[in-house]
């Protein structure tokens, strides 16, 4: 009878025992080749465990439909959602933001009435989309939520005030004062205190450019008219004479070709160019003592 050689458990052998009849079930025969490192074993064990863990589907957030306390709040909420940019369109789902908006709608309707709230929302839409609104480009890059329309929080007001100075705490309270009030307070259009001078300057500029000046240039010419009035009163000139000189500079000079009305507001124009031209016209002598603004 042949002697059966049983290797020790865990012992590495040099020759294969497969088919020799010498393999015992109690033996742990390691395969030939390089032994796996500790990190490889750990990775393999983790991979095996991950297969055993059953797959769990991600839980969908539970959404509840938004309940409106009154029909007025539902109408106002729907009207707000149809405004478009920059006004945030809120989903009719219960959340902190929508709850804040509904609560402020309810408080506003109880105090001022449904029609006043709707008129205020309509007013703010017209103001934000008007060409005269001085913060139009800044507001267009932001998003105004419903509860911020009624009143900014301290944190929200501080954040929005970084780009907009003199930002009101409540757009709603401002809009209650009417569209004419909003136009007067938040308009880039300045009131013309010297319309007769402005009209002369507009005509001179129209003849020079052969086109109607845009809104921005019209506003700048109003400032020019104000400076011209102060300049003439300080130096005792007739404003008609000075406007005629400016007309000649724009339409008769071949070298004087300003690209925009902003040049008429520069210090070079008032302290040098215009003064030399007034002297050339013979209105005053070269040794005339000028009075500054």
C-alpha positions in Angstrom: 0.0 0.0 0.0 1.3 3.4 -1.1 2.0 6.0 1.6 -0.2 9.1 1.3 1.6 12.3 1.8 -0.6 14.9 3.3 0.9 18.5 3.3 0.3 20.8 6.1 -2.6 23.3 6.0 -1.6 26.4 4.3 1.8 25.0 3.1 3.0 25.9 -0.5 4.0 22.9 -2.6 6.3 22.9 -5.6 4.7 20.1 -7.7 1.1 19.8 -8.6 -0.9 17.1 -6.6 -3.9 17.2 -8.9 -4.6 13.7 -10.2 -2.0 12.1 -7.9 -4.5 10.9 -5.3 -2.5 12.6 -2.6 -4.9 15.6 -2.1 -6.8 15.6 1.1 -10.0 17.6 1.6 -8.6 18.9 4.8 -5.6 20.6 3.0 -5.6 24.2 1.8 -3.6 24.2 -1.4 -2.7 27.7 -2.5 -2.5 28.2 -6.3 0.8 28.8 -8.0 1.8 32.3 -8.7 2.2 35.6 -6.8 0.2 35.9 -3.5 -2.4 38.7 -3.5 -1.6 41.8 -1.5 -3.6 43.0 1.5 -5.1 45.9 -0.5 -6.2 43.5 -3.3 -7.8 41.2 -0.8 -9.6 44.1 0.8 -10.9 45.3 -2.5 -12.0 41.8 -3.5 -13.9 41.4 -0.2 -15.6 44.8 -0.6 -16.6 43.9 -4.1 -18.2 40.6 -2.9 -20.1 42.4 -0.1 -21.4 45.0 -2.5 -23.0 42.3 -4.6 -24.7 40.9 -1.6 -26.3 44.3 -0.6 -29.7 44.6 -2.3 -30.2 47.7 -4.6 -32.4 50.4 -3.1 -34.2 52.9 -5.2 -33.8 56.6 -4.3 -36.8 57.9 -2.4 -38.8 60.5 -4.3 -39.6 63.6 -2.2 -43.1 63.7 -1.0 -44.8 66.8 -2.4 -48.1 68.1 -1.2 -50.3 70.4 -3.3 -50.5 74.0 -2.1 -53.6 74.9 -0.3 -54.9 78.4 -0.6 -56.8 79.9 2.4 -58.9 82.1 0.2 -59.9 82.5 -3.4 -58.2 85.9 -3.5 -54.8 84.4 -2.6 -55.2 81.8 -5.3 -56.0 84.5 -7.9 -53.1 86.7 -6.9 -50.7 83.7 -6.8 -51.7 82.7 -10.3 -51.4 86.3 -11.6 -47.9 86.5 -10.2 -46.9 83.2 -11.9 -47.9 84.6 -15.3 -45.7 87.7 -15.1 -42.5 86.2 -16.5 -38.9 87.2 -16.0 -37.5 88.6 -13.6 -40.4 87.4 -11.4 -40.0 83.9 -10.1 -42.6 81.4 -11.2 -43.4 79.3 -8.0 -44.6 75.8 -8.3 -48.0 75.3 -6.6 -46.4 72.9 -4.1 -46.2 73.3 -0.4 -42.7 74.6 0.6 -41.2 77.3 2.8 -40.9 79.8 0.0 -44.5 79.4 -1.2 -45.9 79.4 2.3 -44.1 82.7 3.0 -45.6 84.1 -0.2 -49.1 83.0 0.6 -48.9 84.4 4.1 -47.8 87.8 2.9 -50.5 87.8 0.3 -53.1 87.1 3.0 -51.8 89.9 5.2 -51.7 92.4 2.3 -55.2 91.6 1.1 -56.7 91.9 4.6 -55.1 95.3 5.0 -55.3 96.8 1.5 -57.7 94.6 -0.4 -57.4 92.3 -3.4 -57.5 95.0 -6.1 -54.8 97.0 -4.5 -52.5 94.0 -4.4 -53.2 93.2 -8.0 -52.6 96.8 -9.0 -49.3 96.9 -7.1 -48.1 93.7 -8.9 -49.2 95.2 -12.3 -47.3 98.4 -11.5 -44.0 96.7 -10.6 -44.2 94.7 -13.9 -44.6 98.0 -15.8 -41.8 99.7 -13.9 -39.2 96.9 -14.3 -39.9 96.7 -18.0 -39.8 100.4 -18.7 -36.9 102.0 -20.5 -36.7 104.9 -18.0 -36.2 102.5 -15.0 -32.7 103.3 -13.7 -31.9 99.8 -12.4 -33.4 97.9 -15.3 -30.2 96.0 -16.3 -29.4 95.1 -12.7 -32.9 93.9 -12.0 -33.0 92.0 -15.3 -30.1 89.9 -14.1 -31.8 89.0 -10.8 -34.9 87.0 -9.8 -37.6 88.5 -7.6 -39.6 86.0 -5.6 -43.1 86.6 -4.3 -42.2 87.1 -0.7 -39.3 89.5 -1.5 -41.8 91.6 -3.5 -43.8 92.3 -0.3 -40.7 92.7 1.9 -37.1 91.9 1.8 -35.6 90.0 4.8 -32.6 91.6 6.5 -30.2 89.2 4.8 -31.9 89.5 1.4 -31.9 93.3 1.5 -28.2 93.4 2.5 -27.3 91.1 -0.4 -29.3 93.0 -3.0 -28.1 96.3 -1.8 -24.5 95.5 -2.9 -25.5 96.3 -6.5 -28.4 98.7 -5.9 -28.1 101.7 -3.6 -31.2 103.0 -1.9 -33.0 99.8 -2.5 -36.5 100.0 -0.9 -37.4 97.5 1.9 -40.7 96.7 0.2 -41.5 97.1 -3.5 -45.1 96.5 -2.6 -45.4 99.5 -0.4 -43.7 101.6 -3.0 -46.1 100.5 -5.7 -49.1 101.3 -3.6 -48.1 105.0 -4.1 -48.9 104.7 -7.8 -47.2 104.5 -11.1 -46.5 108.2 -11.4 -44.7 108.2 -8.1 -42.6 105.2 -9.2 -41.7 107.0 -12.5 -40.7 110.2 -10.7 -38.6 108.4 -8.1 -36.9 105.6 -10.1 -36.5 107.3 -13.5 -33.3 108.2 -15.2 -35.2 110.9 -17.0 -34.3 114.3 -15.4 -36.7 117.2 -15.2 -35.7 119.8 -17.7 -35.4 123.2 -16.0 -34.2 125.0 -19.1 -36.4 123.6 -22.0 -35.7 126.6 -24.2 -32.0 126.1 -24.1 -32.4 122.3 -24.5 -34.5 122.8 -27.6 -31.8 124.9 -29.2 -29.1 122.3 -28.3 -31.2 119.4 -29.6 -31.7 121.3 -33.0 -27.9 121.9 -33.2 -27.1 118.3 -32.5 -29.8 117.0 -34.9 -28.3 119.2 -37.7 -24.9 117.8 -36.9 -25.8 114.1 -36.7 -28.7 114.2 -39.2 -30.6 111.9 -36.9 -32.8 112.1 -33.8 -30.7 111.7 -30.7 -31.5 108.6 -28.5 -32.8 109.0 -25.0 -29.4 108.9 -23.3 -28.1 111.8 -25.5 -31.3 113.8 -24.8 -30.7 113.4 -21.1 -27.1 114.6 -21.4 -28.2 117.6 -23.4 -30.5 118.6 -20.5 -27.4 118.6 -18.3 -25.5 120.6 -20.9 -28.4 123.2 -21.0 -28.1 123.5 -17.2 -24.3 124.1 -17.3 -24.8 126.6 -20.1 -27.3 128.5 -18.1 -24.9 128.8 -15.1 -22.0 129.6 -17.4 -23.9 132.5 -19.1 -25.2 133.9 -15.8 -21.7 133.8 -14.2 -20.0 135.5 -17.1 -23.0 137.8 -18.1 -23.4 136.3 -21.6 -26.6 136.0 -23.6 -27.5 132.2 -23.8 -28.8 132.7 -27.4 -25.3 133.9 -28.5 -23.6 131.0 -26.8 -26.0 128.4 -28.3 -25.4 130.0 -31.8 -21.6 129.6 -31.2 -22.1 125.9 -30.3 -24.2 125.4 -33.4 -21.4 126.9 -35.5 -18.8 124.7 -33.9 -20.9 121.5 -34.6 -22.0 122.3 -38.1 -19.4 124.7 -39.6 -16.1 123.4 -38.2 -14.4 120.7 -40.2 -12.1 119.7 -37.4 -14.6 119.6 -34.5 -16.4 116.3 -34.8 -17.5 114.9 -31.4 -18.8 111.3 -31.4 -21.3 111.8 -28.6 -22.9 114.4 -26.4 -20.7 113.5 -23.5 -17.9 115.6 -25.0 -20.1 118.7 -24.4 -20.0 117.9 -20.7 -16.2 117.6 -20.4 -14.0 120.2 -18.7 -12.0 120.6 -21.9 -15.0 121.9 -23.7 -16.0 124.4 -21.1 -12.6 125.5 -19.9 -10.7 125.6 -23.2 -12.6 125.0 -26.5 -15.7 127.1 -25.9 -13.8 130.0 -24.3 -11.4 130.3 -27.3 -14.4 130.2 -29.7 -16.2 133.0 -27.7 -13.0 135.1 -27.9 -12.7 134.4 -31.7 -16.3 135.6 -32.2 -15.4 138.8 -30.5 -17.8 138.6 -27.7 -15.0 139.3 -25.2 -11.3 140.1 -25.3 -8.5 137.6 -24.7 -7.7 139.2 -21.3 -11.3 138.6 -20.1 -11.5 137.2 -16.5 -13.7 134.0 -16.6 -15.8 132.9 -13.8 -15.9 129.2 -13.2 -18.9 127.1 -12.3 
